[in-house]
Amino acid sequence: MLHAYSGKGGIISISCELQDNDFIITIRDNGRHFDPTSVPPPDVEAALEERRVGGLGVHLMRKLMDDVSYAFDAEKGNELIMRKRLTKMKEKP
C-alpha cells in the first residue's frame, strides 16, 4: 500500500465479511499494479544483519491467511482478497 500511489496519496477500499466459517478481507485500489503473490519468500533464516529492513508484509500475509488471491483490471484496479478459515470454539462442558 505504501507504494501504490508513489507517496501522493489515493483511495484504498477495505471490506471485511464473514462467509460461513471464512473471514474475508478485500482490499481495492487504483494505484500502481503490484501482484503480491509474485513476491519471493524472504530468507527468514539469514542473520538479522544480513536481512534488508522491511519487506515482511507479504510474508506475514501468506503465513497468517489460508488463501490469498490477487487480480488486476485496467478499469477496476487492484483487488487483493485474503481469506482466513475460522474454527468453531468448543463449548465448555
N, C-alpha and C positions, 0 to 999 in steps of 0.2 A: 504494500500500500504506500509505502514511503516514496517509491519511485514512479508510481502510476502517472502522476501529473507533473513530474520533473520539478517538484518543490513549489509549483504555482498554485496548488490547491485545486480541488474539484469535488464533485459529488460522489459519494460512495453510499450504496444502499445495502443495508444488512437486515435480513429477516431470519427469524427463528420459528420453527414449528415442531410440533410433536405429531408424528405419524405412526400410529400403532406403537411399537416399542422403539422407534427411532427418533432421536433428536436431530433435526436437520438445520444447518446454518447455511444460508445462501448469501453470498457477497457479490454485488454487481457494481461495476464502474465503467466509465467510458475513457479511462486512461490508456496509457501505452499497453499494447499487447504483451502479456507475460504469462507463460504457462508454468506454474509451479510444479507440475508433475514431471517436467523435464529437467529439474534441478538434480544433479547427482548428490547422493548422500555425503555428509561430511565425514571426515575421519575423526570420530569421537575417541579413538584410542590414542591419537597423537598427543604428545606432551602439550600442556597449555601454552608454553612459549612458542610452539610451532604452529599453533592454530591462528587463523585470522579472527579478528574481532567481529562479532555479529554473524549473521548468516545461518542461525539455527531455527528461525521461524518455520520454514518449510519442513525441516527435520521434525520439529515438535508437532506440527500439524499431522504429519504422517504417523508418528508414534502414538498420538492421543486419539486420533479418529479411526473409525473402522473402514471408512471409504472416503476417498477424495476424488472429485472429478472437476474438470475444467473445460470450458468451451469459450470460443471467441467468435463473434459475429460482427462484421464491419458496421452494421447499423445498431445493433443492441449492445455491443461492447463485450467486456469480460464477464464471465459468470463462473464463480467458484462455489461448488457445493460440497459441504463436509457433513458426513453422517456418522453419528455415534449410536450404537445399539445400546439400549438401556436394559438392565436386568431388573426383574421384579425383586423387591425386598422380601425376604422370607418373614412370615408372620411369626411372632413370638408365641410359644405355647402357653 
